[in-house]
Amino acid sequence: MKRLSLDGSFLRRMARLGSAYGPEWFVRFGPPLIGLVVCGLAGEQRRAVVENLRRVRGERGSARDTVDAARTFASYAACLAEILGAGSPRGRLPEAVIWGERHVLDAVGDGRGVLFATAHTSGWETVGPLLSRDHGLRVLIAEAAERDSEARAIQDEARRAHGLLVAHVGDDPLAALPLVRHLREGGVVALQIDRVPSQLRTRPVRLFDAPARMPEGPLRLAMLTGAPLLPVFAARTGYRRYVVVAHAPIRLPRTAADADLDAAAQRLADALQEFLRAHPTEWFHFRRG
């Protein structure tokens, strides 16, 4: 099953080729069907999806779990194909409805750059291109480097074709310097808050009525630069159609105490929880916990 890993390069190569050169009917209907096939084959990842679905929306029975897991894999495959089609003759930005756009304008109005706190959901990589187009924002995606270098290169190429900048960060403190510079130049840095590598510092939160951890890095960047934190998430609603939900910005002073950081982390967790409970099959969290 290793060759069909959702984190690997094989599936992404196939998605890129199909979305770039396949007929329109295949681009529309093929990826969800492929997602269903992968759902049937990737037992470990399917079980992780079911476990996370139960965390988000509670126990609904095995039949509902099976259907929702299939929907998650189908949505992931469709979204992946639409992202990787960037730069091809038929590649284009999708349509999107933005809820809470006033919060985006509020955060941008500070003139200190903006930190997008987002998650691994449908179309989160379309948020940057859409807001770049509509508001003239330069968006930089910051994330840990994937283990599969070929898969990372395919994904990054598609992001750059959408006009996004990409930075890979890890546990090296100096890795944050380009992010600070980008924010101070008025840019946007997008970070995902739903996965926390073991080596990173975290803050305790409550998520889905259970103890959880929220990465501390976005909070520290907000303190250091004065950039507001904007929780913003996306869900796929149809072929090349998305809904984007932005929450009220979170602002932290340079002198923020631990209690302030904990409160801000909980606000991020609350925003993430609200979105995922409304769109449980749009969370691409293919691992337990």
Secondary structure, DSSP 8 states (H G I E B T S, - for coil): -GGG-TTSHHHHHHHHHHHHHS-HHHHHHHHHHHHHHHHHH-HHHHHHHHHHHHHHH----HHHHHHHHHHHHHHHHHHHHHHHTTTSTT----EEEEETHHHHHHHHTTSS-EEEEE-SBTTHHHHHHHHHHHH---EEEEE---S-HHHHHHHHHHHHHTT-EEEE--S-GGGGHHHHHHHHTT-EEEEE-S---TTS-EEEEEETTEEEEEESHHHHHHHHH---EEEEEEEEEETTEEEEEE---B---TT--HHHHHHHHHHHHHHHHHHHHHSGGGB---S--
